[in-house]
Amino acid sequence: MRYLTVALAVLLVWGGAGDARAQGRLELGEVDAWLVRDAQMSAQFAVADAMGYFREQGIKVNPRWYSAGTPQSDIAGTQQIVLGKRAQELVRSPKDLEKLKIGMPKGASVTMAIQSMAKDTGVDFTKIQFVNLALPDAITALAKGDIDAMAGWAPWVFNAVKSAGGKVYFTGNRSYIPGKEGQVDWLLVHAGVVASGKMLKENPNTLKAILRALVKATNAINTDREAAVKIVAREMKTDEGLARDIMALNIYSMEMTDKIYRGMGEFVDFLYSLNRIPQKIAPEGMFYTRLLKEVDPKLVRWESKTEVK
């Protein structure tokens, strides 16, 4: 038995799957996949399993669900800054954020979205007051007026809008700032499939079979969203409405682009600045695109030179 983990990294997919018999003998017939019980992280795996796409490829994938904070897809849309009622009256331009108290978990990646927004709009990031709060506590504080805004991710930011009267000001990939509305790249956060070097070296055909199944699952999510929502809601043990809302903000794709590479570099810099890692790591070395390219060359628009030894 070998193992896969779905964690923060990347291998995102779009395209068609070939006949499993034409792809070479699988080294393994069964694999454990450790999956975050999250509509963002593991939707493709849930759909591929439920729709029999792994079986079509001749492999049995055993989902091992666990709880964590990391997702699989482009999740920037679910990373949001929400203004409370008082802030909705006070904030007339991004510069007004310098006067606010923003509640959020210290060191959360949504900080990078705020930093990017500040750089693009002339806001002095150092003047923004941050209050270290767990997201449930931030919602309560927002409703009581103890903080002016909160930064976080789904589903907590949805609750802040519904129960605390909040209003989304911007997300990692979209601005709702008056006069600056539209798509932005303020947070490049992608996630995907992680495998060990040993797994890559010894079982490439098995991994390509899994990727082909995930290709079909990604296509199914994007072409038959309602069917996918039912599967994801069931596997994530949440209601369909919440699953639908979260999935609407994610971009499900397995296309490898330089944006993913750049986002990883920014994330490494962010972790280093917080002393979460002892030294910077070259982001290119975290990606292995050869198998994805062999599955479908069109998916690899940015190619890593990393080799498995």
Secondary structure as UniProt FT lines:
FT   STRAND          2..7
FT   HELIX           20..23
FT   STRAND          30..36
FT   TURN            39..41
FT   HELIX           43..50
FT   TURN            51..52
FT   HELIX           53..56
FT   TURN            57..58
FT   STRAND          60..66
FT   HELIX           76..78
FT   STRAND          79..83
FT   HELIX           85..90
FT   HELIX           94..99
FT   STRAND          101..104
FT   TURN            106..107
FT   HELIX           110..121
FT   HELIX           125..127
FT   STRAND          129..132
FT   HELIX           135..144
FT   STRAND          149..153
FT   TURN            154..155
FT   HELIX           156..164
FT   STRAND          167..171
FT   STRAND          174..175
FT   TURN            178..179
FT   STRAND          182..183
FT   STRAND          192..194
FT   HELIX           197..202
FT   HELIX           204..223
FT   HELIX           225..236
FT   HELIX           240..249
FT   HELIX           258..273
FT   TURN            274..275
FT   HELIX           283..286
FT   HELIX           290..295
FT   HELIX           297..299
//
